[in-house]
Amino acid sequence: MPVRSEAAMNAGASAARFRVGDRVRWNSEAGSVSGVIVRVHTQDTMYKGCLHHCSADDPQYEIQSDRSDHVAMHKGRALTLVQRGRRGGAAAALPDAAAAPPAARRAR
């Protein structure tokens, strides 16, 4: 039986593909955080003053936090799928109140 390298065994774990509207979870300094993917980057991009290296093979995801208006960018290997979003984007995956712009949510 051929022996697979650790890199080959872990390749499938980082190959998970997420799409806009998916609800994901990741670990931060403050503990576990969840949110909804609002954009997928497949080319190098400037984000909050820093260059993030992205490619079709290793995309990065912008995620709107469930608890705040904060938007974070993470690689797929840092994310865990919580719920697959419905087709149609992030707004379709959220209840009407959560889909409203942040200023409108605070006004309610």
C-alpha positions in Angstrom: 0.0 0.0 0.0 1.5 3.4 -1.0 2.3 5.8 1.8 0.8 9.3 1.3 2.7 12.3 2.6 1.1 14.5 5.3 0.8 17.3 2.7 -1.2 15.1 0.4 -3.5 13.9 3.1 -4.2 17.5 4.2 -4.7 18.8 0.7 -8.3 17.8 0.7 -9.0 19.7 3.9 -7.8 23.1 2.5 -9.6 22.4 -0.9 -13.0 23.1 0.6 -14.8 25.6 -1.6 -17.2 28.1 -0.1 -19.5 30.5 -1.9 -21.3 33.8 -1.2 -24.1 33.2 1.2 -22.5 30.3 3.1 -22.5 30.6 6.9 -19.0 29.8 8.3 -17.2 29.7 11.6 -13.6 30.6 12.4 -11.4 31.1 15.5 -10.3 34.5 16.6 -8.5 35.9 19.6 -11.9 36.4 21.2 -13.0 32.9 20.6 -15.2 31.3 17.9 -16.9 33.7 15.5 -19.5 33.0 12.8 -20.6 35.0 9.8 -21.8 35.0 6.2 -19.4 35.0 3.2 -20.1 38.2 1.2 -17.3 38.0 -1.4 -14.8 35.5 -2.8 -11.4 36.8 -3.9 -9.5 34.7 -6.5 -6.8 37.3 -7.4 -4.4 39.3 -5.3 -6.2 42.1 -3.6 -5.6 45.1 -1.3 -7.8 44.7 1.8 -7.6 47.2 4.8 -4.2 48.4 3.6 -2.6 45.0 3.2 -1.9 42.9 0.1 -3.7 39.5 0.3 -2.4 36.8 -2.0 -5.4 35.0 -3.5 -5.8 32.6 -6.5 -8.4 30.3 -8.0 -6.6 27.4 -6.2 -6.4 29.3 -2.9 -9.1 31.9 -2.6 -9.8 34.2 0.3 -13.2 35.0 1.6 -14.7 38.3 3.0 -17.0 37.4 5.9 -19.6 39.6 7.6 -19.6 38.8 11.3 -23.0 37.8 12.8 -22.3 39.8 16.0 -21.1 43.1 14.5 -20.6 45.1 11.4 -17.0 43.8 11.2 -15.9 42.2 7.9 -12.9 39.9 8.0 -10.9 38.2 5.2 -9.7 34.6 5.7 -8.4 31.7 3.7 -10.6 28.7 3.3 -8.5 26.4 5.6 -9.3 28.7 8.5 -13.1 28.3 8.0 -15.6 25.7 8.9 -18.9 25.4 7.0 -21.9 25.9 9.4 -24.7 26.1 6.8 -24.7 26.2 3.0 -26.2 29.4 1.7 -29.1 29.4 -0.8 -28.3 30.4 -4.4 -28.7 34.1 -4.9 -26.1 35.5 -2.6 -25.8 36.5 1.0 -29.0 38.5 1.1 -31.0 35.4 0.1 -29.3 33.4 2.9 -30.2 35.9 5.6 -33.5 36.8 7.3 -34.9 40.2 6.1 -33.8 42.0 9.3 -30.2 40.8 9.0 -30.1 41.6 5.2 -30.8 45.2 5.9 -27.8 47.6 5.7 -26.0 48.0 9.1 -27.4 51.5 9.6 -30.9 50.3 9.1 -30.4 47.5 11.6 -29.3 50.0 14.3 -32.4 52.2 13.6 -34.8 49.3 14.4 
